[in-house]
Amino acid sequence: MRKSFLNPLPNAPQPVGGEIIPLTRPFQSILGIVVGIMFIIPALGAILGFLLFDVGSWPLLALVVVQILVGVFFIRWEILEQKSRLVLGDDRVQCLRGKRVLWELPYDNIAEVKLFTHGVIPIQSLGINLIASEIFDHAWPSWARTRKWNQSLRGFDFHIPTVLTPEPPDRLLDVFLTSYHRFKAKSGADTKSHN
């Protein structure tokens, strides 16, 4: 099976359906696109001046090209980031960028979910602790270092800054816990029916 850019592994998890929580606000994306355009327009003017009027030098032209690349990066990054989101599925939460699953947490491996404030900036984050973090580290080795760093710095395996979401912090926690408890109730009912 051929690897693709969106899902580099042939057996990469597929996105699940569920409640979607965007991880950026629309104004943040618009601001990034405007900044990108502000980089590109003067650079294009400088190139036009260089080509038509023989103004400037080659090193200046190289800097202008770098400025254009930075502008394109800002625009591309903001368009991709606007599609970053959490999906609260029936049995797991996934973090997606576009159609690519960045990581996922099965609800049965989540020990704790709560709002917390860390550091001198009073911004609430949604904190998630895992029951068996080694299971996550094995399944998502590229995220293991980040998870360990979050745990040592913030006391949570995962943190989602609520400033990134359009929902207020209490609503974000409520939506997450509703999906989590719905799974726990269903899995408890399934366990009882098998006994």
C-alpha positions as YAML, in Angstrom:
chain: A
units: angstrom
residues:
- id: 1
  name: MET
  ca: [0.00, 0.00, 0.00]
- id: 2
  name: ARG
  ca: [1.30, 3.45, -0.93]
- id: 3
  name: LYS
  ca: [1.97, 6.04, 1.75]
- id: 4
  name: SER
  ca: [0.28, 9.39, 1.37]
- id: 5
  name: PHE
  ca: [0.96, 12.82, 2.84]
- id: 6
  name: LEU
  ca: [-2.29, 12.92, 4.82]
- id: 7
  name: ASN
  ca: [-1.96, 9.44, 6.31]
- id: 8
  name: PRO
  ca: [1.72, 8.45, 6.12]
- id: 9
  name: LEU
  ca: [1.11, 4.99, 7.56]
- id: 10
  name: PRO
  ca: [-1.05, 2.49, 5.70]
- id: 11
  name: ASN
  ca: [-2.76, 1.50, 8.96]
- id: 12
  name: ALA
  ca: [-3.15, 5.07, 10.27]
- id: 13
  name: PRO
  ca: [-6.38, 5.64, 12.22]
- id: 14
  name: GLN
  ca: [-9.23, 7.10, 10.24]
- id: 15
  name: PRO
  ca: [-11.22, 10.09, 11.48]
- id: 16
  name: VAL
  ca: [-14.33, 9.18, 13.45]
- id: 17
  name: GLY
  ca: [-17.63, 11.02, 13.51]
- id: 18
  name: GLY
  ca: [-18.81, 12.92, 16.53]
- id: 19
  name: GLU
  ca: [-19.04, 16.33, 18.13]
- id: 20
  name: ILE
  ca: [-16.49, 18.72, 16.63]
- id: 21
  name: ILE
  ca: [-14.63, 21.33, 18.66]
- id: 22
  name: PRO
  ca: [-12.62, 23.75, 16.48]
- id: 23
  name: LEU
  ca: [-9.16, 24.58, 17.83]
- id: 24
  name: THR
  ca: [-8.95, 28.03, 16.29]
- id: 25
  name: ARG
  ca: [-11.19, 31.03, 16.20]
- id: 26
  name: PRO
  ca: [-12.06, 32.55, 12.83]
- id: 27
  name: PHE
  ca: [-10.40, 35.90, 13.62]
- id: 28
  name: GLN
  ca: [-7.10, 34.11, 14.30]
- id: 29
  name: SER
  ca: [-7.11, 32.61, 10.82]
- id: 30
  name: ILE
  ca: [-8.08, 35.91, 9.20]
- id: 31
  name: LEU
  ca: [-5.27, 37.66, 11.08]
- id: 32
  name: GLY
  ca: [-2.73, 35.10, 9.86]
- id: 33
  name: ILE
  ca: [-3.88, 35.48, 6.27]
- id: 34
  name: VAL
  ca: [-3.70, 39.29, 6.51]
- id: 35
  name: VAL
  ca: [-0.15, 39.08, 7.93]
- id: 36
  name: GLY
  ca: [0.81, 36.75, 5.08]
- id: 37
  name: ILE
  ca: [-0.58, 39.17, 2.51]
- id: 38
  name: MET
  ca: [1.26, 42.05, 4.22]
- id: 39
  name: PHE
  ca: [4.51, 40.13, 3.68]
- id: 40
  name: ILE
  ca: [3.78, 39.31, 0.04]
- id: 41
  name: ILE
  ca: [2.51, 42.64, -1.38]
- id: 42
  name: PRO
  ca: [5.61, 44.77, -0.59]
- id: 43
  name: ALA
  ca: [7.86, 41.93, -1.73]
- id: 44
  name: LEU
  ca: [6.07, 41.73, -5.08]
- id: 45
  name: GLY
  ca: [6.45, 45.50, -5.44]
- id: 46
  name: ALA
  ca: [10.18, 45.20, -4.78]
- id: 47
  name: ILE
  ca: [10.51, 42.45, -7.39]
- id: 48
  name: LEU
  ca: [8.58, 44.54, -9.90]
- id: 49
  name: GLY
  ca: [10.89, 47.51, -9.19]
- id: 50
  name: PHE
  ca: [13.93, 45.27, -9.57]
- id: 51
  name: LEU
  ca: [12.78, 43.83, -12.88]
- id: 52
  name: LEU
  ca: [11.38, 46.98, -14.49]
- id: 53
  name: PHE
  ca: [13.69, 49.69, -13.19]
- id: 54
  name: ASP
  ca: [16.86, 47.73, -12.36]
- id: 55
  name: VAL
  ca: [16.66, 48.94, -8.77]
- id: 56
  name: GLY
  ca: [18.41, 46.95, -6.06]
- id: 57
  name: SER
  ca: [20.88, 44.08, -6.03]
- id: 58
  name: TRP
  ca: [20.77, 40.30, -6.07]
- id: 59
  name: PRO
  ca: [21.12, 39.94, -2.28]
- id: 60
  name: LEU
  ca: [18.14, 42.28, -1.91]
- id: 61
  name: LEU
  ca: [16.20, 40.14, -4.36]
- id: 62
  name: ALA
  ca: [17.05, 37.04, -2.31]
- id: 63
  name: LEU
  ca: [15.66, 38.73, 0.82]
- id: 64
  name: VAL
  ca: [12.49, 39.66, -1.06]
- id: 65
  name: VAL
  ca: [12.03, 36.04, -2.15]
- id: 66
  name: VAL
  ca: [12.42, 34.94, 1.48]
- id: 67
  name: GLN
  ca: [9.79, 37.53, 2.45]
- id: 68
  name: ILE
  ca: [7.38, 36.07, -0.12]
- id: 69
  name: LEU
  ca: [8.01, 32.56, 1.19]
- id: 70
  name: VAL
  ca: [7.29, 33.72, 4.75]
- id: 71
  name: GLY
  ca: [4.03, 35.28, 3.57]
- id: 72
  name: VAL
  ca: [3.01, 32.10, 1.75]
- id: 73
  name: PHE
  ca: [3.89, 30.10, 4.87]
- id: 74
  name: PHE
  ca: [1.64, 32.30, 7.04]
- id: 75
  name: ILE
  ca: [-1.28, 31.94, 4.65]
- id: 76
  name: ARG
  ca: [-0.83, 28.17, 4.19]
- id: 77
  name: TRP
  ca: [-0.37, 27.60, 7.93]
- id: 78
  name: GLU
  ca: [-3.51, 29.53, 8.85]
- id: 79
  name: ILE
  ca: [-5.62, 27.73, 6.27]
- id: 80
  name: LEU
  ca: [-4.44, 24.36, 7.61]
- id: 81
  name: GLU
  ca: [-4.73, 25.39, 11.25]
- id: 82
  name: GLN
  ca: [-8.29, 26.57, 10.76]
- id: 83
  name: LYS
  ca: [-9.13, 22.93, 10.13]
- id: 84
  name: SER
  ca: [-7.51, 21.74, 13.37]
- id: 85
  name: ARG
  ca: [-10.14, 20.32, 15.68]
- id: 86
  name: LEU
  ca: [-11.04, 17.82, 18.34]
- id: 87
  name: VAL
  ca: [-13.62, 15.20, 17.49]
- id: 88
  name: LEU
  ca: [-15.46, 13.60, 20.41]
- id: 89
  name: GLY
  ca: [-16.46, 10.22, 19.02]
- id: 90
  name: ASP
  ca: [-18.44, 7.38, 20.55]
- id: 91
  name: ASP
  ca: [-15.39, 5.69, 22.11]
- id: 92
  name: ARG
  ca: [-12.47, 8.12, 21.66]
- id: 93
  name: VAL
  ca: [-11.36, 11.70, 21.22]
- id: 94
  name: GLN
  ca: [-9.26, 12.52, 18.18]
- id: 95
  name: CYS
  ca: [-7.21, 15.58, 17.29]
- id: 96
  name: LEU
  ca: [-7.39, 16.22, 13.54]
- id: 97
  name: ARG
  ca: [-5.68, 18.60, 11.15]
- id: 98
  name: GLY
  ca: [-7.50, 18.47, 7.86]
- id: 99
  name: LYS
  ca: [-8.26, 14.77, 7.35]
- id: 100
  name: ARG
  ca: [-5.18, 13.58, 9.24]
- id: 101
  name: VAL
  ca: [-5.47, 12.12, 12.74]
- id: 102
  name: LEU
  ca: [-2.70, 13.70, 14.82]
- id: 103
  name: TRP
  ca: [-3.48, 11.62, 17.91]
- id: 104
  name: GLU
  ca: [-6.37, 9.86, 19.59]
- id: 105
  name: LEU
  ca: [-7.28, 8.90, 23.13]
- id: 106
  name: PRO
  ca: [-9.70, 6.05, 23.79]
- id: 107
  name: TYR
  ca: [-12.10, 7.06, 26.58]
- id: 108
  name: ASP
  ca: [-11.29, 3.85, 28.46]
- id: 109
  name: ASN
  ca: [-7.70, 5.10, 28.91]
- id: 110
  name: ILE
  ca: [-8.72, 8.50, 30.33]
- id: 111
  name: ALA
  ca: [-8.45, 8.83, 34.10]
- id: 112
  name: GLU
  ca: [-9.30, 12.49, 34.60]
- id: 113
  name: VAL
  ca: [-10.59, 15.50, 32.66]
- id: 114
  name: LYS
  ca: [-10.81, 18.93, 34.26]
- id: 115
  name: LEU
  ca: [-10.16, 22.63, 33.78]
- id: 116
  name: PHE
  ca: [-6.98, 24.05, 35.27]
- id: 117
  name: THR
  ca: [-4.93, 27.24, 35.23]
- id: 118
  name: HIS
  ca: [-1.17, 27.00, 35.12]
- id: 119
  name: GLY
  ca: [1.48, 29.68, 35.36]
- id: 120
  name: VAL
  ca: [1.25, 33.41, 35.63]
- id: 121
  name: ILE
  ca: [-1.17, 33.88, 32.72]
- id: 122
  name: PRO
  ca: [-4.71, 33.19, 33.98]
- id: 123
  name: ILE
  ca: [-5.87, 31.18, 30.94]
- id: 124
  name: GLN
  ca: [-7.81, 28.01, 31.60]
- id: 125
  name: SER
  ca: [-6.89, 24.80, 29.83]
- id: 126
  name: LEU
  ca: [-8.65, 21.48, 29.57]
- id: 127
  name: GLY
  ca: [-6.39, 18.93, 31.24]
- id: 128
  name: ILE
  ca: [-6.51, 15.21, 30.49]
- id: 129
  name: ASN
  ca: [-4.69, 12.51, 32.45]
- id: 130
  name: LEU
  ca: [-4.37, 8.95, 31.20]
- id: 131
  name: ILE
  ca: [-4.73, 5.69, 33.08]
- id: 132
  name: ALA
  ca: [-1.89, 3.98, 31.16]
- id: 133
  name: SER
  ca: [0.26, 6.60, 29.45]
- id: 134
  name: GLU
  ca: [2.63, 3.91, 28.14]
- id: 135
  name: ILE
  ca: [-0.18, 2.62, 25.87]
- id: 136
  name: PHE
  ca: [-0.46, 6.07, 24.29]
- id: 137
  name: ASP
  ca: [3.34, 6.43, 24.05]
- id: 138
  name: HIS
  ca: [3.56, 3.10, 22.23]
- id: 139
  name: ALA
  ca: [0.71, 3.91, 19.82]
- id: 140
  name: TRP
  ca: [1.84, 7.51, 19.16]
- id: 141
  name: PRO
  ca: [5.64, 7.62, 19.69]
- id: 142
  name: SER
  ca: [5.99, 11.01, 17.99]
- id: 143
  name: TRP
  ca: [3.77, 12.53, 20.71]
- id: 144
  name: ALA
  ca: [5.35, 10.69, 23.68]
- id: 145
  name: ARG
  ca: [7.89, 13.43, 24.44]
- id: 146
  name: THR
  ca: [5.21, 16.14, 24.32]
- id: 147
  name: ARG
  ca: [2.96, 14.12, 26.63]
- id: 148
  name: LYS
  ca: [5.79, 13.58, 29.14]
- id: 149
  name: TRP
  ca: [6.72, 17.26, 29.00]
- id: 150
  name: ASN
  ca: [3.10, 18.29, 29.64]
- id: 151
  name: GLN
  ca: [2.91, 15.87, 32.57]
- id: 152
  name: SER
  ca: [6.09, 17.19, 34.19]
- id: 153
  name: LEU
  ca: [5.31, 20.88, 33.56]
- id: 154
  name: ARG
  ca: [1.53, 21.04, 34.01]
- id: 155
  name: GLY
  ca: [0.59, 17.84, 35.84]
- id: 156
  name: PHE
  ca: [-1.57, 16.63, 32.92]
- id: 157
  name: ASP
  ca: [-0.76, 14.33, 30.03]
- id: 158
  name: PHE
  ca: [-2.64, 16.62, 27.63]
- id: 159
  name: HIS
  ca: [-3.72, 20.22, 27.83]
- id: 160
  name: ILE
  ca: [-5.96, 22.06, 25.40]
- id: 161
  name: PRO
  ca: [-5.82, 25.84, 25.91]
- id: 162
  name: THR
  ca: [-9.42, 27.02, 25.91]
- id: 163
  name: VAL
  ca: [-8.35, 30.33, 24.39]
- id: 164
  name: LEU
  ca: [-8.02, 28.41, 21.10]
- id: 165
  name: THR
  ca: [-11.65, 27.31, 21.03]
- id: 166
  name: PRO
  ca: [-14.74, 29.38, 20.26]
- id: 167
  name: GLU
  ca: [-16.53, 27.71, 23.18]
- id: 168
  name: PRO
  ca: [-16.19, 29.04, 26.75]
- id: 169
  name: PRO
  ca: [-14.11, 26.81, 29.06]
- id: 170
  name: ASP
  ca: [-17.08, 25.47, 31.09]
- id: 171
  name: ARG
  ca: [-18.96, 24.54, 27.91]
- id: 172
  name: LEU
  ca: [-15.88, 22.77, 26.51]
- id: 173
  name: LEU
  ca: [-15.54, 20.73, 29.70]
- id: 174
  name: ASP
  ca: [-19.25, 19.93, 29.72]
- id: 175
  name: VAL
  ca: [-19.23, 18.71, 26.10]
- id: 176
  name: PHE
  ca: [-16.13, 16.59, 26.70]
- id: 177
  name: LEU
  ca: [-17.50, 15.05, 29.91]
- id: 178
  name: THR
  ca: [-20.87, 14.33, 28.28]
- id: 179
  name: SER
  ca: [-19.18, 12.24, 25.57]
- id: 180
  name: TYR
  ca: [-16.87, 10.61, 28.12]
- id: 181
  name: HIS
  ca: [-19.68, 9.66, 30.54]
- id: 182
  name: ARG
  ca: [-21.92, 8.48, 27.69]
- id: 183
  name: PHE
  ca: [-19.15, 6.03, 26.74]
- id: 184
  name: LYS
  ca: [-18.64, 4.94, 30.36]
- id: 185
  name: ALA
  ca: [-22.38, 4.34, 30.81]
- id: 186
  name: LYS
  ca: [-22.60, 2.38, 27.57]
- id: 187
  name: SER
  ca: [-19.51, 0.27, 28.30]
- id: 188
  name: GLY
  ca: [-20.83, -0.41, 31.83]
- id: 189
  name: ALA
  ca: [-24.17, -1.53, 30.38]
- id: 190
  name: ASP
  ca: [-22.38, -3.73, 27.82]
- id: 191
  name: THR
  ca: [-20.32, -5.34, 30.59]
- id: 192
  name: LYS
  ca: [-23.44, -6.09, 32.68]
- id: 193
  name: SER
  ca: [-25.28, -7.59, 29.70]
- id: 194
  name: HIS
  ca: [-22.39, -10.02, 29.06]
- id: 195
  name: ASN
  ca: [-22.42, -11.28, 32.67]
...
